[in-house]
Amino acid sequence: MNTATITNPIIWADVPDVDVIRVDTTFYMVSTSMHSMPGCPLMKSENLRDWEIVNYVYDTFEDNDAHRLLDGTGIYGKGSWAASLRYNNGRYYVCFSSNDMQQFYVYRTEDIEHGLWERSVIPGLHHDPSLLFDDDGRVYVIYGNGDIRIKELTEDATAIKPGGIDQLLLEGGREGINLRIEGCHAYKLNGYYYLFFIDWPGVGNRRRRQLCYRSRELLGPYEHKVLLDDDMDYHNNGVAQGGIVNTPDGDWYAVLFQDHDAVGRIPCVVPLSWKDDWPVLGEDGKVPLSFETKLPAAHPKPLVISDEFDYEDDRLALNWQWNHNPDNRLWSVTQRPGFLRLTTGSLATGVLQARNTLTQRTEGPACMGAALLDTARMKPGDHAGLVALQSHFGTVGVKVAKNGDKFIAMSVNGGNGEEKELETVRFHGRDVQMKIHFDFENSKDLASFHYSVDGSEWMPIGGVLNMRYTLDHFMGYRIGLYYYATAQIGGHADFGFFRYEKTER
């Protein structure tokens, strides 16, 4: 049998706050999705290397003006954070907290790949939670930043258990710390309770590192060690935060992530061994760039895809996510077969406030996305095109002036989300193609913008965007198809295709 060679990172794209389990021979992974909908993407793999999106936990989890991007601010950088994935007695559980809602959500299903998820809401923020199903049938959530708390849940994990444990569990260090312990992943193994955290010390290398606390008693006392303090020789960005999982052959691995600037936070797999009942990560304290496993080889599935929009019904491929809650009345891939039709139903001041922006991730070391736009049904004041989406965004597309004249324009965030045009070109046609090149090699983090009126000759437009990962969005750059109105609603923008290429490392 051919076996899989793992090369880090396993995914060179924004898949942060990963949590991984194994059920029989299949691994499942959940990650943070914040303001992207549907959310909490679920991926599966047979070898920890080749991952495929198979489901989402929810289409949307709240319905208000902020989640619908109608309050002028949205939930950028908020939404769902750091989900915990567990399997117990035939049922899958995902939980997370929402910073904007100040609530804790627990979802359950018996079919992780195709099932619907039952939702329970518990008041109060439970930062970076981890579910723990103990041997005696009791269920806990362990959470917090610096001060780590434990709270007992009912056996079905849908509510706080009346009279159950609810207390401070342990305190992280306070002196010289930039980031106190957080990112909990909890396990009961071989008679020990293991709690995995990250911290960011204020002295020495000053980068994120992976810690482990352990105790034979649930409520402690806990002893701890630094398990990993390594950056894979990449800009002093530590590889840390995630969970551990074993294979059917009994080998152990940690699945962590590393900050890679504008492309986002990218997952890595680290070999794990045991010594004196302590986990030992990496090889001589380092994350190997490549290593052999006993896991089966498999064919990789694309994380980001091209799309001709030739669907039989209005259900998109799982690779797509909307920016905030979509208005499902105002998009279709069946009204005009072979086209994604976006219709305006509200006014927006710029692309960050545009409803129904449809996005996918970008990937390193470099990638390119292109789209065909039919402008025939756009109205005066409308804007449509491609966006390199983060707080410091860049767009290339068509805008229609108040008198009906059309212009191809490239814009960036000029401050406070307002679009600053760097170049406009008068456009007399109907169809135009646009593309954006992304270069993330060694954190170069540059995007360039082009257009074509005939599909063969491409013209650069505007300037090069210096991409920046900023915490107000807290997400790697995505490429999106956008359409919004500034003057009147009811126009259409028809996208005939989205074509994507990535540079192989």
N, C-alpha and C positions, 0 to 999 in steps of 0.2 A: 504494500500500500504506500502510495506517495504521501509524504507528510508535509505539513505547512512550515515554511520558514517565516518567522515574524520579523518584519522590519519596522522600526519606529521612525515617525509616528505611524500608527496603523491607519489613521484617517487624517489627512492634512486639510482639515476643515473644522468649522466651529461645532464641536459636539462636547460641550462642557458638563462638569458636575456629573460624571458618569457613575452609574451603579449597575453592576452585572450580577446575574444569577445563572445557575445551570439547572435545567430540568431534564433528566435523562441524559441525552447526548447533545442537547441544544442549549446554547448560551443565549440569554436575552439581556438587552441593555436599554436603559432609559437615560435621558439627559434633559437638561434645562432648555426651555423654549421661550420663556418670558412672554413677549408681546406677539409672538408668532402663533397663528391659528391654522389648523388644529395644533394642539400642544401635547407636550410630553411624548415625543417620538419614541417608538419602541422598535428596536432593531434585533435581528437574530443572526446567529453565526454558528457554524459547526467547528470553528477552529480559532476563535478570538481574533482572527485577522480579517476575514472577509465578511462584511456586515451588510444586511439588507433591511430597509425599512419595511415593517410588516403591519404597523397599526399606529394609532395615536390613542392616548387615554381619553381625550375629550376633543370635540369640535370647538367648543368655547366653554369656559367655566363660569363666567359671569356675563351679564348683559346690562350694561349701563353706558352712559355717554362717554366715559373714559375708555372703556373697552371697545366701544364702537368708534372711537377716534372723533367724537363730536364735541368734546369739551375744550378744544384748543390746546390740549396738552397730551392726552393719551396715557398709555401705561408703558412708555418706553423705559426699558431697564427694570421693569417691575414684573407684574404678572406672576408666573409660576417659577419658583427657584428650587434648585437642588432636590430633585425628587428621589425618593427611596423606593426601591423595587424589591419585593419579597414574594416567596411562594410558600404556602403552608396549607397542608391538608387538602390539596386539590384546587386551591384558589390562589389567584395572583392578587397582590396588593401594590398599589402605588400611592404614596403620600407626598405632599409638598406644602409649603406655606406660600402665601401671596402677600408681598409687602404692601401693595396698594389696598388690599382688602382687609389686612390684619386678621386673616383667618387661616385655618389649617384644614386641608382637604385630604380625604381618604377615599380612594377608588378601589373597587373590587370587581373581579371577573373570573370566570372559570375557563375562558378561552382567550388567551393573551393575544393571539394573532387575528382573530375575527370577531371576538365577542364585544358586546356593549359593556360599559363600565358603570356600576352603581356608585353613586356619589354621596358622600357624607361630609358635612361641614361642622367643624369644631371651632368655637370662637377663640381668638387670640393667636398671635404670631408665634410659631414654633420654628425658630431659625435652623436651617440645615438639618432637618429631622432624619432620624433613622428608626425604622421599625425593628423591634426585637421580639421574636416569638420564642419564649422560654420553653424548656423541656417539660415544665409542669402545666403547660397550657395557658399561662398568663402572658399578657401582651403589653409591651411598653413602647413608648416613643422617647428617644433620647435626643436632646436638641440644645442649641444655644451657641453663644459666642463668648468665650472666656469663662463665664459662669455656665456650666453645663447642668441641665436639669433633666430629671426623669419623671415621666408621668405614665400612670397605668391606664390602659384602655380596656374596654370590654373585650370579651373573647373574639368577637367578630371585628374588632378594631374600628368600629363605627362611631364610638362616643367615649368620653371620659368615664372610667369606672367609678361609680359613687363609693367614696371611702377608700379608694385605692391609693397606691403610692403616688405622691406628688411633692417633690422636694428637690433641693439642690443636690446634685450628685458629686460634682467635683469642681474645683476652680483651676483655670489655667493660669500660667505665670503672668505677673503684672509688671515686672521690672524690665525695662529695655525692650519692650515688645511693640513692634509695629502692628501686628495682627495677632490677637490672642487666638487660642485654639478654637476651631470651628470645622464644619464639614464632616460631621460624625457619620461613621459607618460602624454599626454594632453587630457582634456575632457572639454566639455561645459555642465554643469548640473545646473538646477534650477537658471539660471541667473548668475552663476559664471563660470569663467574659472579656472580650477584646473590643476596645473602642479605638477606631482609627480617626485621627484628626490631622489637620494642617495647622501650622503657625508660620509666622513671618518675624523672625527675631530682629531686634534693632541693632544687633552687633554682628561682627563677622561678615559672612557672605551676603547677609541681608536679602535672602530670597525665600520663597515658600519652600517648606520642607514637610516631610511626612512623619507623623508621630504615631505611636501606639501606646495606649494605656491598657493594663490588664489587672484582673482581680479574680480570685476564686469566689468572691461574694458579690452579688449584684450591686449592693450599695457600698461596696468598697471595704477597706481602703484600696486605692489603685496605685500601682507603680507604673512608670512610663519610660520609654526610650525613644530616641530619634532613630527612625528606620531608614530614612533616605534624605540626603541633602546633595542633590546633583542636578545639573542643568543640561546634560548631554552636550556640553560645550556650546550652548546657544544663549548668548546674551544674558547670562546669569538668571535665566528664567527657570525656576525650580520645577521639577516634575513631581507633582503632589496632588492629592485629593482624589479619592475614589475608593473602590471596594476591592475585596479579594474573592477568588473563586477557585474551586478545584476542578480537575478534569476527571473523566471516567477512569483514567489510569492512576489517579491519585496525585498527579502533579498540581502544584499551586501557582497561581499568578495573581498579581495586582493589576488592576486596570485604572490608571491615573490619567491626568491631563497636564498639559504644559501651555502657558501663555505664548502665543506666536504673533503677538502684535495685531496688525490689521485683519489678518485672516481669521483670528479668533483663538479659542482655546481648544487644543487638539489632543485626542486621546493617544495614550501609549500603553503598551503591555510590558510588565516587568516580572521576570522570574522571581518566585518566592520559595524559600526553603525554611526549615524550622530548626532552631537550636535552643535547647533547654526551654521548650515551649514558648519561645519568642519567634515571631516571624522575622526573617532576614530577607531584605529586598535587594535585587540586583546582583551584580558580579563585582566583588571587591568594592562595594559601595557605589557602583556606577550603574546607570541604566544602559544595557547593551543596545547598540544600534541595530543589531541583527542577531537572531539566535534560532536554533532548531527546536522543534517541538515534536511530540508524538501524535499530535492532532492531525486529522485528515486534511489533505489539500482540497481546495474547492475553487470554483470560478467566482471571481469577484463580481458583485453587482454594483452598478453605478449609484453613487449618492446624488449626483446632479445629472439631469438628463436633458436631451433635446426633446422637443414636443411639436408635433404637427397639428395638434388640437383636433384630431379626428376621432372623437369619442362618440359612443352611441347614446350616452346620457350625460347629464351634467354632474359628473363625478370626475375629478382630476386625479392624475397620478399622485401617489403618496409623497413624491419628492417635493411637491409644491406646498407652500404655506402662505397664508395671507398675512399681511401686516395689520395686526389687530383683528377684531371680529369683522368678518365680511358681511355685506348686505347681499344676501343670496338672491334677492329679487333683481339685482342689477349686474349680474354677470351670467354668461352662458357660453357653452361650446356646442350648442345644438341649434340656436336661433339661426346661425349661419354656419352650416357644417364646414369643418376644417379651419375655423377661426375662433379665437377667444374674443368674445364681444364684451366690452366693459361699457356700462351706461352710467352717466352721472345722475345722482339723485340728491346731492347736496353741494354747496359751494365750499371751496377750500382755499386757503391762502398760499399753499405751497405743497410740495411733494410729501413733506412729513405729515401733512394733514389729509392726504388723499385717501379716500376709502377704496377698498378693493385693490390695493397694490399687491400683485401676486409675485412671490419671491421664491428663490432657491438660494442655497449656500454658494459661496465661492470656494475654490480649492487651490492649494499650493502645489508645486512652486509657482505656477502661473496658469491662467485660464482665460477664456474668452466666451462671451455670450452675445448673440446677435438676434435681432427680431425684425420682422416685416410688419409695417404699420400701414393700414388703409385709413386715410384721413378724410374720406368723402363725407362722413356724417358728423364730423366734429363741428361744434358751434363757435361763434366768436367768444373769445376769452378762455377757450379750452387749451389744455396742455396734455400731451401724451408722449410716451417714449420709454426709454430704458433708464434705470437708476442704479448707481452704485450706492447702496443704502446703508448708511450709518448716520450718526449725528452730523459728521462732516461729509456730506453726500456730494455726488456729482451726477448730473443728468444729461442725456442727449435725446432730443425728440423734436416734436413739432408743436408750435404754439400758433393759435389763430388770433389775429388782432381783432379789435372791435369792429373794424370795417370789413372783416372777412379775409384780409391778406394773411398768407401763411408764411411762417419762418421756421427754418431748422435752427435750433438753439442748443447751446451747451451752457449749463449753469452749475453753480456750486452754492454751498451754504455761505451766504454773506454775513451771517450773524443772526442769532435768535431764530434760526430756521428759515429765514427769508432767502429767496433765491436771487443770486447775483449772476447775471448773464455775462459770460466771458466772450461769446461770439454768437452772432446770428447771421443766417444766410437766407435770402429770399427764396421761397419754394413755390413753384407753379404747378407741381404735379399732384398726383393722388396718392401713389404708393411711395414709401421711402423705407430703406433699410438702415438700421442703426446697430452699432456694436460697441462693446466696452472690453478692453484688454486689462487684465489684472496681473500685476507682477508682485508676488510675495517672496521671491527668492531672497533668503537672508535678510528678511524684513525690509526689503527695498520699498515695498508698499506704495507702488505707483499705479494709477489707472489712467488710461488714455481713451479718447472718445472719437468715433468715426461715424460717417454716414455715407450712403450710396443711393443714387436715384435710379440706377440701372442694375444693381446687384453685382456688378463686376468692378467698377472703378470706385475705390473707397477714398474718401477725403477726411483728413483729420479736422477736428473742430474744437475750438476753445483751447484749454490748456491741460496740462497733466495734473491730475489730482493727487496730492500727497495724502494718502489715506491714513487715518488715525483711529485707533481703538479708544473710544471714550466711554467712561462709566455711566454716562447718562443714557446710553443705549445698551451697554454691557453685552454687546453681541458683535461677532465678526461680521465683516462686510457681506451683504447679500446682493444679488442682482435681481432686479424686479421690473415688472411691466406695470406702468402706472398710467392713470388717466384721471384728470380732475377738471372741474369747471370753476372759473372765477367770476362769471357774469350770469350765466343762465344754465339750467339743468336740462337733461333730456337728450344730449348728444350721445353718439356712439363712437368708440374707437375699436377697430377690428384688427387684432394681431393674427397674422397668417401663419406664423411659425415662431418658435424659439429654438435656436441652434447653439449648441454648447460644445466646446472643446477644452480639454485640459492638457497641460504639458506633463508628461510622465517624468518622474525623477530618475 
